[in-house]
Amino acid sequence: MAVTLNRPEADELSGIAAVLREWQYDAAPMQLHPGDVGWFYRFGAEAAAAAVRTWSRDGRILAIGLLDGPELLRLTIAPDAYRDDELARRLVADVTDPGRGVLPAGKANIEAPKGVLLQDLLPESGWSVDEPWTPLRRDLAEPVEDPGVRIEAAGPEQVRERAAVQRAAFDGSTFTDERWHAMASGPLYADARCLLAYDDQGEAVATVTVWSAGPGRPGLIEPMGVHRDHRGRGYGRAITVAAAAALREMGSSSAIVCTPSDNAGGVATYESAGFQPLPEVRDLHRDA
């Protein structure tokens, strides 16, 4: 049978996330993680479903994409289908033709794992290499050191602080109490945890959300941020160490994160928390 493009319903996302979990392993290139879909749940279940695309053959999902904004497709592929010619050519056709409902005409970006055939074929259709990103990884085989500040898990009682720090950490953030509740009510949040770091005066100064992909698999940090009024005091390192400890407690084999390579401060923060930078990755970009 041919490869088919599918747009799932909200009640199918748990099954799609289960497939994504199976594709996560420590030696894998940086790729779409179940936590990326879980974080998107802040916009609600229907919006999350509307942002997901899958490609299947004979009833088996071979590729999963998340439209993380109207012009960015974050895509990953089953490990044994990286060089599948039929799949790659179907993907090229679907992302190139705006009538197929994947990407609009004109400007767009695609994030896909290193080594997939799609990366070789897209330049033939007018796509070019974009700015580099740096993946970082911390092995969690050994116990994680104390972060050095007070850390608390953020539940419904702390949601106002959690949302406020998020907005103060990211310019233009639209994160609200309601969006936290939407995310936390989603099925993927069962494998997640939000943390808050506090200063000596008891003020929340940094936050992180971590996402497990199951025992023995890499867990994701998405997002991590420090309140703009409290930067430069080590809180980024502290909350990142706490994130690693939380993922280890949840059974993760490693903690992974990815940040733009020109975000030197972010890269340095993760390195100070014991993360090792991996070879840079690049999206593919199409101009308008």
Protein Blocks (a to p, Z undefined) as FASTA:
>chain_A
ZZddddddfklmmmmmmmmmmmgcfklccdddfklmmmmmmnojklmmmmpccddeehia
fbdcddebjkbccddddfklmmgmklmmmmmmmmmmmmnopacehjddddddehiaklmm
mmmnopacddddddddddfkbccddehiacddddfklmmmmmmmmmmmpghiabdfklmm
mmmmpmklmmgccdddddfkopafbdcddddebehiacddddddddfklghnopmmmmmm
mmmmmmmmnopabdcddddfklmmlmmmmmmnopacddddddddddZZ
